[in-house]
Amino acid sequence: MSNANETNLDGRTAIVTGAGQGLGRAEAIGLARAGARLVLNDLPGPAVQETADEIAAGGGQAVVIAGDVAEWSAGERLVIAALESFGRLDILVNNAGVLRDRMVFTMSEEEWDLVLRVHLRGHFVTTRHATAYWREASKRAGGPVYASIVNTSSEAFLLGSPGQPNYSAAKAGIVALTVVTARSCGRYGVRANAICPRARTDMTADLMGAPPGTGPDPLAPEHVAPLVTYLAGPASAGITGEVFVVHGGVAAVMEPPQIRTVFYAREHGSADGMWTLDAVADALAPLSARDASDPPTAGFACEDTLPLAAETIGFSSAPRSEPDSERPDSGA
């Protein structure tokens, strides 16, 4: 069992994007309860200030830097606000996001660009400015500093969610960005991990449905916040470059992609051991074997996370219907 001091964030400062509602709000409040001081970001409006007010009412400290997280200047202002308000920056939680669901053959370029911009560029902008600060701080200190990034991906990238080509692509990119950050910035003390949460928020309300009438709601965002708080704290010092699926009372660590099988041209009729069209056709014939009446399946999709918790409703292995409507802007 972890020592309480290892999960305590007293004296730490955290930036949380998408903090006005849903996951971002729950995560910000969870970090504040663990002792962190907060710099909160979301689009201008009362929601993010309400999060700050709730943190203050609980005895915590929070400042609001409203704005579009994908703007370069917004990333700069968040880091500056942390340093000017609290004298340090230790934690970055990237959560801001939007949905514009549609099938790939009906999606507009604006719907594609917006979702990639807010999710993937938004994660990059904050990561870029935070890691630059930590790199310089590490050089001044002559060794690693304390720094933890928690990014927000989604099972959509694992499943190849049919109605979310923009969202799935952005979330896959966030995982890649997370691993790159972990590998390239570890020498400075930076850890980076990603979560794939299931939670009932304004953005996912249509998909998740109504909460249960009695008992705990397994899809409440508050059940995701403890993992984020743990990953932000010193108890997780050895954890970096990982991807977690989390919801309700279950969490899973994803296995890195693996090679299913290897083909060698020399074993498939190639005279010089290099690929020819005939050798490729011979090697891949087993992958093509199927009933002609059945559509091909996506071999790279991962559905292992679907049965993790029977009480966590909202996902099934059946393809989603074609979406024609947009959902509200929110986190995750």
C-alpha positions as CSV (number, residue, x, y, z in Angstrom):
1,M,0.0,0.0,0.0
2,S,1.3,3.4,-0.9
3,N,2.5,5.9,1.7
4,A,0.1,8.9,1.9
5,N,3.1,11.2,1.3
6,E,3.7,9.5,-2.1
7,T,0.2,10.5,-3.3
8,N,0.3,14.0,-1.7
9,L,0.7,16.9,-4.1
10,D,1.2,19.7,-1.6
11,G,3.4,22.4,-3.1
12,R,2.9,21.1,-6.6
13,T,1.4,23.1,-9.4
14,A,-0.8,21.6,-12.2
15,I,-2.2,22.8,-15.5
16,V,-5.5,21.2,-16.5
17,T,-7.1,21.9,-19.9
18,G,-10.8,21.3,-20.6
19,A,-11.4,22.0,-16.9
20,G,-14.8,23.6,-17.2
21,Q,-16.8,20.4,-17.1
22,G,-16.7,16.6,-17.3
23,L,-13.4,14.8,-17.0
24,G,-11.3,18.0,-16.8
25,R,-13.3,19.4,-14.0
26,A,-13.3,16.1,-12.0
27,E,-9.5,15.8,-12.5
28,A,-8.8,19.4,-11.5
29,I,-10.9,18.9,-8.3
30,G,-9.1,15.6,-7.6
31,L,-5.7,17.2,-8.0
32,A,-6.7,20.1,-5.7
33,R,-7.9,17.7,-3.0
34,A,-4.5,16.0,-3.1
35,G,-2.9,19.4,-2.5
36,A,-2.0,20.7,-5.9
37,R,-2.5,24.3,-6.9
38,L,-4.3,24.7,-10.3
39,V,-4.0,26.6,-13.5
40,L,-7.3,25.9,-15.3
41,N,-8.0,26.3,-19.0
42,D,-11.1,26.1,-21.1
43,L,-12.9,28.3,-23.6
44,P,-14.1,31.6,-22.2
45,G,-17.3,31.3,-20.2
46,P,-18.6,30.7,-16.6
47,A,-17.9,26.9,-16.6
48,V,-14.2,27.0,-15.9
49,Q,-14.6,29.8,-13.3
50,E,-17.1,27.6,-11.5
51,T,-14.5,24.9,-11.3
52,A,-12.0,27.4,-9.8
53,D,-14.7,28.6,-7.4
54,E,-15.4,25.0,-6.3
55,I,-11.7,24.4,-5.7
56,A,-11.4,27.6,-3.7
57,A,-14.5,26.7,-1.6
58,G,-12.7,23.5,-0.7
59,G,-9.7,25.4,0.5
60,G,-7.6,25.0,-2.7
61,Q,-6.0,27.5,-5.0
62,A,-6.8,27.9,-8.7
63,V,-6.4,30.6,-11.4
64,V,-8.2,30.6,-14.7
65,I,-6.5,31.2,-18.1
66,A,-9.4,31.0,-20.6
67,G,-8.8,30.6,-24.3
68,D,-8.3,28.2,-27.2
69,V,-5.8,25.6,-26.1
70,A,-4.6,25.0,-29.6
71,E,-3.4,28.6,-29.9
72,W,0.4,28.9,-29.5
73,S,0.0,31.9,-27.2
74,A,-2.4,30.0,-25.0
75,G,0.2,27.4,-24.2
76,E,2.7,30.1,-23.4
77,R,0.2,31.9,-21.1
78,L,-0.6,28.7,-19.1
79,V,3.1,28.1,-18.3
80,I,3.6,31.8,-17.4
81,A,0.5,31.8,-15.2
82,A,1.8,28.8,-13.3
83,L,5.2,30.4,-12.7
84,E,3.8,33.9,-11.8
85,S,1.0,32.6,-9.6
86,F,2.7,29.7,-7.8
87,G,6.3,29.9,-8.7
88,R,6.6,26.5,-10.4
89,L,5.1,24.0,-12.8
90,D,5.1,20.3,-12.0
91,I,2.1,18.6,-13.7
92,L,0.3,19.0,-17.0
93,V,-3.1,17.3,-17.6
94,N,-4.3,17.6,-21.2
95,N,-8.0,16.9,-21.5
96,A,-9.6,19.6,-23.8
97,G,-11.5,18.2,-26.8
98,V,-14.5,18.4,-29.1
99,L,-16.5,15.9,-31.2
100,R,-17.7,16.2,-34.7
101,D,-18.9,12.7,-35.5
102,R,-19.5,11.6,-39.0
103,M,-18.6,8.7,-41.3
104,V,-15.4,9.2,-43.3
105,F,-17.2,9.5,-46.6
106,T,-19.5,12.3,-45.4
107,M,-17.0,14.2,-43.1
108,S,-16.2,17.8,-44.1
109,E,-12.7,19.2,-44.0
110,E,-13.8,21.6,-41.3
111,E,-15.0,18.7,-39.1
112,W,-11.7,16.9,-39.6
113,D,-9.5,20.0,-39.0
114,L,-11.4,21.1,-35.9
115,V,-11.1,17.8,-34.0
116,L,-7.5,17.3,-35.0
117,R,-6.7,20.8,-34.0
118,V,-8.3,20.8,-30.6
119,H,-7.2,17.3,-29.5
120,L,-3.9,16.7,-31.1
121,R,-2.5,20.2,-31.7
122,G,-3.9,21.2,-28.3
123,H,-1.9,18.4,-26.6
124,F,1.2,19.4,-28.6
125,V,1.0,23.1,-27.8
126,T,0.8,22.6,-24.0
127,T,3.4,19.8,-24.1
128,R,5.8,21.9,-26.2
129,H,5.8,24.9,-23.8
130,A,5.8,22.8,-20.6
131,T,8.6,20.5,-21.7
132,A,10.7,23.5,-22.9
133,Y,10.3,25.0,-19.4
134,W,11.3,21.7,-17.7
135,R,14.3,21.1,-20.0
136,E,15.7,24.5,-19.1
137,A,14.9,24.0,-15.4
138,S,16.7,20.7,-15.5
139,K,19.8,22.3,-17.1
140,R,19.8,24.9,-14.3
141,A,19.4,22.3,-11.6
142,G,22.1,20.1,-13.1
143,G,19.7,17.1,-13.1
144,P,16.2,15.8,-13.5
145,V,13.3,17.9,-12.3
146,Y,9.8,16.8,-11.1
147,A,7.5,16.7,-14.1
148,S,4.4,14.6,-15.0
149,I,2.2,14.8,-18.0
150,V,-1.1,12.9,-18.3
151,N,-2.7,13.0,-21.7
152,T,-6.2,11.9,-22.7
153,S,-6.6,9.4,-25.5
154,S,-9.5,7.1,-26.1
155,E,-10.5,3.6,-26.9
156,A,-11.8,4.9,-30.2
157,F,-8.3,4.7,-31.6
158,L,-8.1,1.0,-30.5
159,L,-11.5,0.1,-31.9
160,G,-11.3,2.1,-35.1
161,S,-14.6,3.7,-34.2
162,P,-16.5,3.8,-37.5
163,G,-18.3,7.2,-37.0
164,Q,-15.2,9.0,-35.6
165,P,-12.4,9.0,-38.1
166,N,-11.2,12.5,-37.0
167,Y,-11.5,11.7,-33.2
168,S,-9.9,8.2,-33.6
169,A,-7.0,9.6,-35.6
170,A,-6.4,12.4,-33.1
171,K,-6.4,10.0,-30.2
172,A,-4.0,7.7,-31.9
173,G,-1.7,10.7,-32.5
174,I,-1.9,11.6,-28.8
175,V,-0.7,8.1,-27.8
176,A,2.3,8.5,-30.2
177,L,3.0,12.0,-28.8
178,T,2.9,10.6,-25.3
179,V,5.4,7.9,-26.0
180,V,7.7,10.3,-27.9
181,T,7.5,12.7,-25.0
182,A,8.3,10.0,-22.5
183,R,11.3,8.8,-24.5
184,S,12.7,12.2,-25.4
185,C,12.2,14.1,-22.2
186,G,12.9,11.4,-19.6
187,R,16.4,12.6,-19.1
188,Y,15.0,15.9,-17.8
189,G,12.7,14.2,-15.3
190,V,9.6,14.4,-17.4
191,R,7.2,11.4,-17.3
192,A,4.3,11.2,-19.8
193,N,1.4,8.7,-19.7
194,A,-2.0,8.6,-21.4
195,I,-5.4,7.5,-20.3
196,C,-8.3,6.2,-22.3
197,P,-11.3,7.0,-20.1
198,R,-14.9,6.0,-20.3
199,A,-17.0,8.7,-18.7
200,R,-20.5,10.2,-19.0
201,T,-19.9,13.8,-19.9
202,D,-21.8,16.4,-22.0
203,M,-19.6,15.2,-25.0
204,T,-20.6,11.5,-24.6
205,A,-24.1,11.8,-23.2
206,D,-25.7,10.5,-26.4
207,L,-23.4,7.5,-26.5
208,M,-23.4,6.6,-22.8
209,G,-27.1,7.1,-21.9
210,A,-28.6,7.9,-18.5
211,P,-26.9,7.0,-15.2
212,P,-28.3,4.1,-13.1
213,G,-31.1,5.0,-10.8
214,T,-29.4,3.5,-7.7
215,G,-25.9,2.8,-6.6
216,P,-22.7,4.3,-7.9
217,D,-22.5,5.5,-11.5
218,P,-19.6,3.5,-13.0
219,L,-19.3,6.1,-15.8
220,A,-19.0,9.2,-13.5
221,P,-15.9,11.2,-14.3
222,E,-15.0,11.2,-10.6
223,H,-13.9,7.6,-11.0
224,V,-11.2,8.5,-13.5
225,A,-9.7,11.3,-11.4
226,P,-7.9,9.1,-8.9
227,L,-5.7,7.5,-11.6
228,V,-4.9,10.9,-13.0
229,T,-4.0,12.2,-9.5
230,Y,-1.8,9.1,-8.9
231,L,0.0,9.5,-12.2
232,A,0.7,13.1,-11.3
233,G,2.2,12.2,-7.9
234,P,5.6,10.9,-6.7
235,A,4.2,7.4,-6.1
236,S,4.2,6.8,-9.9
237,A,7.8,7.9,-10.4
238,G,8.6,4.7,-12.3
239,I,5.6,4.9,-14.7
240,T,6.1,6.6,-18.0
241,G,5.1,6.0,-21.6
242,E,2.1,3.9,-20.6
243,V,-1.4,3.8,-21.9
244,F,-4.2,3.1,-19.4
245,V,-7.9,2.3,-20.0
246,V,-9.9,3.4,-17.0
247,H,-13.6,3.6,-16.0
248,G,-15.7,2.7,-13.0
249,G,-13.7,0.4,-10.7
250,V,-11.4,-1.0,-13.4
251,A,-8.1,0.0,-15.0
252,A,-6.0,-1.8,-17.6
253,V,-2.5,-1.1,-18.9
254,M,-2.3,-1.7,-22.6
255,E,0.3,-3.9,-24.1
256,P,2.5,-2.3,-26.8
257,P,1.7,-3.3,-30.4
258,Q,3.1,-6.7,-31.2
259,I,4.2,-8.5,-34.4
260,R,1.6,-11.1,-35.3
261,T,3.7,-13.0,-37.8
262,V,6.7,-12.4,-40.1
263,F,6.9,-13.3,-43.7
264,Y,10.2,-13.8,-45.6
265,A,10.3,-13.5,-49.4
266,R,12.9,-16.4,-49.6
267,E,10.3,-18.7,-48.2
268,H,7.7,-17.8,-50.8
269,G,9.4,-18.4,-54.1
270,S,11.7,-15.4,-54.3
271,A,15.0,-16.4,-56.1
272,D,17.1,-13.7,-54.5
273,G,15.3,-13.4,-51.1
274,M,13.7,-10.0,-52.0
275,W,10.0,-9.3,-52.5
276,T,8.3,-9.8,-55.8
277,L,4.6,-9.5,-56.5
278,D,4.2,-13.3,-56.8
279,A,6.1,-13.8,-53.5
280,V,3.9,-11.2,-51.7
281,A,0.7,-12.9,-53.1
282,D,1.9,-16.3,-51.8
283,A,2.9,-15.0,-48.4
284,L,-0.3,-13.1,-47.7
285,A,-2.8,-15.6,-49.1
286,P,-3.7,-16.9,-45.6
287,L,-4.6,-13.3,-44.5
288,S,-7.0,-13.0,-47.5
289,A,-8.7,-16.3,-46.9
290,R,-12.4,-15.6,-45.9
291,D,-15.9,-16.3,-47.0
292,A,-16.5,-14.1,-50.0
293,S,-20.0,-13.1,-48.6
294,D,-18.4,-11.7,-45.5
295,P,-16.9,-8.2,-45.5
296,P,-13.2,-8.1,-44.4
297,T,-12.5,-7.3,-40.8
298,A,-10.0,-4.7,-39.5
299,G,-7.1,-6.8,-38.4
300,F,-5.3,-4.1,-36.5
301,A,-8.4,-3.1,-34.3
302,C,-8.2,-4.1,-30.6
303,E,-11.5,-5.0,-28.8
304,D,-9.8,-6.5,-25.8
305,T,-11.0,-3.6,-23.6
306,L,-14.7,-4.0,-24.3
307,P,-15.5,-6.7,-21.7
308,L,-13.4,-5.2,-18.9
309,A,-16.3,-4.3,-16.7
310,A,-19.9,-5.4,-17.3
311,E,-21.2,-2.6,-15.3
312,T,-19.6,0.0,-17.5
313,I,-22.2,0.5,-20.2
314,G,-22.0,2.4,-23.4
315,F,-19.7,0.3,-25.7
316,S,-20.3,-2.8,-27.6
317,S,-18.5,-4.7,-30.3
318,A,-21.2,-3.9,-32.8
319,P,-20.4,-1.1,-35.3
320,R,-21.9,2.3,-34.4
321,S,-24.6,3.7,-36.6
322,E,-23.8,6.5,-38.9
323,P,-23.8,9.7,-37.0
324,D,-25.2,12.9,-38.5
325,S,-25.2,15.2,-35.5
326,E,-22.6,17.0,-33.5
327,R,-22.1,16.8,-29.8
328,P,-21.2,19.7,-27.5
329,D,-17.6,20.8,-27.1
330,S,-16.0,19.4,-23.9
331,G,-13.1,17.5,-22.5
332,A,-11.7,14.1,-23.6
